[in-house]
Amino acid sequence: MYSEAPLFLYTFLVCIGGGFIQSTTGFGFGIFVMVFFPLYLPVLQASGLSGLILIFLLSTLVWRYRKYIQWKQAVFPAIVYLIVSTTTIHMASSINLSGINFWLGIFLLLIAIYMAFMNQKIKVKANCGVAAVCASLSGIVDGLFSIGGPPMTVYFLALLGNEKLKYLGTIQFFFLITNLMNSFNRITSGILKPFTLLLVFPGIVGQFIGIRLGNKIVDRIDSRHFQIFVYVFLAASGILTCISSFF
């Protein structure tokens, strides 16, 4: 256990960065920590740890926006999402994932491109078909990497983008219930080990320190320039992750 002690510090520090980015840009905790967690944990364990830590942040946001949650609007995509993500989690736990770091790198690169160039340009209609497609794509990616946010962000922006508080409340509620279920699936599937579960505690502490730091300076920085930094960082991380998978 002594040799594993530094992992508590690594997790704590990484989650400070993730909480900082989440509080200053409104997204990105899972994306940021999944650059670093796989450096010292298997990818599936890393994604499970990210999802568990994020539950606590989502719980506070759901409570804050509870009056604005559109419960009925979240039910159908949540059902599709959970079916797909649950299937992905159970399949992933029984197949060879030796090359998955390469695909994680590709996905990080695609997220950077999407956020930088297409986030404001892609316009979709909020209907059952679009909900099913976005939820299915998110479910697959969440099952593997615990980074299922961008496709669902596209859908909920199309649905509630003109009502900011309803959008925030509904999407945080959606991610809370899906993260809870997926975390349960990862535990029952044996993906999350006892030691990995212990890393949740320094992760939560680090996350909230990062959020507090971010909240103090968020009004003092140019958000556009900071987001550009995040996009470049994600793209570079994706490229490095792809390269490292060959060694």
N, C-alpha and C positions, 0 to 999 in steps of 0.2 A: 504493500500500500504506500510505503514511503516514496517509492519511485514514481508513483502516480500523483503525489501531492502537488507538483507544479501545475497539473492540469486544472486544479481549482483556481489558481491564479490566472492561468491563460483564459479560462472561461469567464472569470470576473472581468478581465480587461477587455476581452472581445465584446462582451455584452454592454460595457460602458459605451464603446463605439457604436454598437447597434442601437442602443437607446438614444444616443445623441442624434444619429441620423434619422431615426423614426420621429423624434420630436421636432427636428428642424425642417424636414422635407415632407412629413406626413406619410411616409412609406419607408420600407427598406430594412427593417430589423432582420427579417429572415434572410433577405438577400445578402446583407453584410456579414452576418455570422456564418453563413454557409460558405463564405470564402475561406474562413479560418477553421471552423470545427472539423472539416474533413482532413485537416493536416495532422490531427492526432486522434481522430475517431473514424471508424468505418462510416461510409456515407449515410447508410440507413440509420445508424445510431445518432449521427450528427443531425440529421433531419428531425428525428424524434426529439432530441434535446431542444432544438430550436423551437419546435411546436409547443413543447411543454412550458418553456420559459415565456413564450409569447402569450399563453393563456392568461397570465396574470395581468399583463398590460391590457389585453382585450377586455378583461373583466371590468377594469376601471373605466374604460371608454364606453362600454355598454351601459354601465351605471350612470355615467355622465349624460349620455344621450338617450336614456331609456324612454323619455316622453315622446321621442320622434321616430322610434323604430316602427317600420312598416312590416309587421309580422307576416302577413299573408304573402307579401312580395318576396320574402326570403325562403318560403317553404319549398316550392318546386325546385329551384336551382340547388338548394341544400340537399334534397333527396337524391338528385342526379349526382351531385358532387360526392356525396358519401358512398353511394353505390360504386362509383368508379374508383375513388380513392381507396376504399376498403379492399376492393378486388386487387388493385395495384399493390397495396401493402402486403397482402397475403401471398401474392405471386412473387413479389420481390424478395421475400424472406426465404424462398425455396429455390431460387435460380442463381446462377453465377453472375455476379455483378462486378467482376474484376475490371472491366473497362468503363464503368459508369462515371468515373471522375472526368473522362473526356467529354461525356455528354453533359455533365454538370457545367463544365467550362463553356461548351457551346450554348447552353441555356443562359448562363450569365451574360454572355456576349449578346445574345438575342434580346435579353431584357434591356441591356444598355442601349441598343439600337432603337428598340421600341420606345423606351422612355424619352430618349433624346430627340427622335425624329417623327414618331408616329402617334404619340400619346394624345396630341391635340388635333390630329388630322383624321384619325379613324372615327367615323360616325356610323353607328349601328342602330337598328330599331330594336326596341325592347319588346320581344315577343318570346313565346315558348321555345321556338326553334333556336333562336340566338341564345336563350338561357341554357338550353340543353348542350349546345356546342361549347359555350364558354365554361360551363360547369364541368363538362367532361374533360376538356383540356386542362383546366385547373386541377381537377381531381387526379389526373395522371401525374402531373408535375408535383403536386403536393404529396402524393403517395411516395414518390421517389426522393424528392429534395426538400419538402416542406416549404416550397416557394410557389404557392398557387395563386398569388394575388393578382397579377396583371390582367389575365383574361376576365376575371370577375369584376375588376375595376372598370373595364370597358363596358360590361353589361350594366352595372349599377349606375354608372354615370349616364348612360343612355336612358335609364329608367327614372332616375331621381336627381340628375345633375343640376337641375334648376332649383332644387330645394336642398340647400347645403346640409342643414341639420338632419333632415330625413335621410339623406344619402349617408352621412357619417354614422348615424345610429344604426341603420339597416345593414350596412356592409360590415361594421364591427360586430354586430350580432351574428351575422352569417358566419364570419370567420371564427367567432367564439365557439359556436355549436359544432362546427366542422372540426376545429382543432381539438375540442374535447373528445369527440368520437374517434378521431384518428389517433390521438394519444392513447386512448383505451385499446384500440386495435394494435398499436405498436407494442404495448405492454403485454397483451395476451398472446401476441405472435412471437414473443421472445426477442424482439428486435432491441428493445430497451433493457439493458442489463442493470443490476442493482447499483453498480458504481456510476453508470451514466445518470441514473436517477438522482444520485447525490450531487452531481454537477449542476442540477437545477437551482440549488440554493445560492451558490455564488453568482450564478447567472442572473437570478432575479434581483439580487442586491446591485450587481453591476448595471443591469438594465435601468433601474430607477435612478441611480446616480447619473447615468448618461442622459436620461430624460430631464432631470433637474438642471444639469449643465446646459443642455440644449435650450430649455425654456428660458434660461437667463440671457442667452445671447441671440435668440432667434430674431429679435427685432433689431439687432445691431448689424446684421450681415445682409448682403445682397443675395436673396434666395436663389435668383437665377444663376449667379456665378457658383454658388455652392452646389446647386443641382448639377451643373456642368461638371464640377469636380467629381461628384458621385458617379455620373455616367462614365467618365473617363476611367475612374477607378474600377468600376464594374467591368468595363471592356478589357482593361489590362488584366484584371483578375481572371476573367474568363480565358484569355489567351494563355496566361501562365498556368492555369489549371489544366488546360488541354496539353500544353507542352510537358508538364510534370507527369502526366499520365503515361508517358512513354518511357519513364525512367523507374 
